[in-house]
Amino acid sequence: MAEQASQPPARAHPLDAIFYRDLFGTPAMRAVFSDVILVERWLEVEAALALAEAAVGLIPADAAEAIAAACRLEHVDLEALRAGTELVGYPILPLVRQIARAAGEPAGGYVHWGATTQDVMDTATALQVRAARRLIEADLAQVLARLERLAAAHRDTVMAGRTHGQQALPITLGYKLAVYVAELRRHQERLAAVAPRAEFVEFAGAAGTLASVGAAGLEVQRRLAEALGLAVPPIAWHTSRDGLAEFVAVLGLLGATLAKLAQEVALLQRSEIGELEEGYQPGRGGSSTMPQKRNPITSEAILGASRQLRQLVPAMLDAMLHDNERATGPWHTEWLALPEAAILAHGIVTKSRELLDGLVIRPERMRANLALSGGLINSEAVMMALAPRLGRGRAHDRVQAACLRAIEQGRPLRDELLADPAIAQHLSPDDMDRLLAPESYVGLAATFVDRVLGTDAPPTV
């Protein structure tokens, strides 16, 4: 019926679904792993292979030129390729047949010379990994730039540090954010480091020995790698999948860090705390029944995507168990897990950038929350001031007793401390006011921010 014909096509996976795809992924990363771009990568590899083989005399030069000209998407029947893939179980054989027909004879007989299906697919995967890594690196740099600016701006913004879900000691917001800066910089290093271990060309033949082309195969391999901008492996990696597994593992680490940041924002946005808040626009984060709600939906999307991303890491580790010289199944796991991991990771990074762009910071709530404990958050400062006079153990016990009385009686800690003669004889009311001021006990928070941001002054001689 007419109404049904106008309906959008069914999409089973949320990363493709029109409702969810941009909540968890990005158009740019989906394009990297799209059907059309993947076929173009296979064609790119086949064309480069033919030209490299012609350069060393393995196939005629005119055949290589005809093959390269045939390796264009316009010559590929995608529906026939789909049907052929389902029949064969792999896409390259049906693709090679189409390239051969487009190249004509005798050139068509030289298509895919000496190569195996996995050579082409692995090389295309390496090209996808490179494109994915570059996208993620570019957007991660933007996330870091925003975090660095916020950490510098709030270097001295005092807030409660929390451990085990409760107020512990004063810190600064700049310190909290600088922890993430340092961690994300390590992920930048990891992404850069994985490139030479995951972005290899693959041209090794059926069992990895290049028996089909002999000694000339090494030069073909080198030229193919040069043409595609990939590294040359020391030996075939048909069954050595550590580079791809490492890439996904690094994405998992990155996703976990950004999920931790999103979780921090969501927790500090709670009504009872209100120190941070996602940027708001009318209707965003609203409830269908509670008009007052502003839910942290960006954080929630990051957290959900990260959970799924982290589950793909063990899948890739499991897929490392390739058997013999060519695997029976683990390779297919990569086809499923690698694209999803890259799409989720890029979605997490871009959502994190959006989160930081709109982040609302409320120093007044930080100050109010610091005052909630009535001075308890600075009890360690008092204990450490007393320790040289009473001994650390006795100082701890006296201050702890004062804290318990303050909690039970709902009185300010200052009053309970000064009511204890063993304390009052060593610390005056002015001393107590100074020690219980949150900004007086943030330790080296600012120094650590400066160290992370590279703004610390050199030591004076």
Residue, then its C-alpha position, 0 to 999 in steps of 0.5 A: m500500500a502507498e503508506q507502507a511504500s513511503q516508510p523508511p527502510a527497517r534498520a535492525h542495529p541501533l547504530d544505523a537506526i534513524f532514531y539512535r544512530d547519532l545518539f551513539g555514533t557519527p556520520a563521519m565514522r559510519a561513512v568509514f565503515s559503510d558498504v560503499i566505502l568498504v568496496e572502494r577500499w577493496l577496489e583501491v587495494e586491487a588497483a594498487l596491487a596490480l600496479a605494484e605487480a606490473a612495476v616488478g614485471l609480474i603482470p603486463a603493464d597494460a593489464a595493470e592499467a586496465i585493472a586499475a581503470a576497472c577498479r571503480l565503483e561504477h563498475v560494481d553491481l552491489e546487489a550482485l556482490r551481496a548475493g555473491t558474498e552470501l553464496v561464497g561466504y566472502p566478498i572478494l571472489p565475486l568482486v574479482r569476477q566483476i573487476a575482471r569483466a570490467a577490465g576485459e581480456p586478457a587483462g582480466g586474467y591478471v586481477h588479484w594475481g598471487a593474492t588471497t581474499q584475506d590479503v585484500m580484506d585485511t589491507a582494507t581493514a588497515l585503511q579503515v583503522r587508519a581513517a578511524r584513528r585519525l577521526i578519533e585523534a582529531d576530535l579527542a584533541q578538541v576534547l582535551a583543549r576544552l578540558e585544559r581551558l576549564a582546568a586552567a580557568h578553575r585552577d583555584t575554584v574550591m570544591a568538596g573532594r569526595t571518597h566513598g561517595q562522601q565529602a572527604l577533603p577540599i580540592t579544586l575543580g581545576y585539580k579534578l579536571a586535570v586528572y582527566v587531562a593527564e589520563l586522556r593525554r595517555h590515551q593520545e599516546r596509545l592511539a599514536a603508538v598502536a598505528p604502526r602495529a595495526e596499520f599493516v599492508e597484507f600481501a602474503g598469499a594463501a598460507g602467508t609464504l608468498a609461494s604464488v609469486g616468489a621473491a618478487g613478492l617482497e618488492v610487490q609488498r613494499r610497493l603496495a604498502e608505499a602506494l597505500g601509506l601503510a607499514v610493511p609487516p615483517i611476516a604475514w599477519h593472517t593469524s596475528r591479530d594483536g594489532l587490531a585487538e590492541f586498537v579496540a582495547v585502546l578505544g575501550l580505555l578511551g571510552a572508559t575514561l570519557a564515561k567516567l567523566a560523564q558519570e562525574v557530571a551526572l553525579l554532580q548534577r544531582s539535585e542534592i549537589g548541583e555543582l555541575e550541569e549539562g548545557y540546557q536548551p528547551g526540551r532537552g533532557g525533559s520528562s514526559t511526565m515531570p515538567q521540572k526534569r533536566n536529565p543528563i542525557t548526553s552523559e547517559a548516552i556516553l555511559g551507555a555507548s561506553r558500556q557496549l564499547r568495553q564489551l567489544v574488547p574481550a570479543m576482539l581478544d577472543a578473535m585473536l585465537h586464529d587457528n593454523e595458518r588461516a582461521t575458521g571463524p574468529w576473523h568474522t568476529e572482527w567484521l562485527a566488532l571492529p566497526e562497531a567499536a570505532i563508531l561507538a568510540h567516535g560517538i563517545v568522543t564527539k558527545s564528550r566535546e558537546l558535554l564540555d562545550g555546554l558545561v555549566i559550572r556553579p561555584e556558589r553551590m560548591r561553596a554551599n556544599l563545602a559548608l554543609s559539614g559544619g567544618l568536618i571536611n577540614s578535620e584532617a587539617v586540625m588533626m595535622a596541626l595538633a599532631p606535633r603537639l599531641g602525637r599523631g595518634r592522640a591528635h586523631d582520637r581527640v579530633q575524631a571524638a569532637c567530630l562525633r559529638a558535632i555530628e550527633q548534636g548537630r553543632p559546628l565542629r569549631d565549637e566542639l574542638l574549642a570545647d576540648p581543653a586538650i585542643a584549645q590549649h594548643l589552637s586559638p579561635d583564630d587558628m581554628d578559623r584558619l584551619l577550618a577554611p576550605e581554601s586553606y587545605v587544598g594542598l598542592a592542587a594548584t601545583f598539580v594543575d600547573r604541572v599537568l598543563g605545563t604552566d608551573a614556574p621553574p624552581t628558583v635557585 
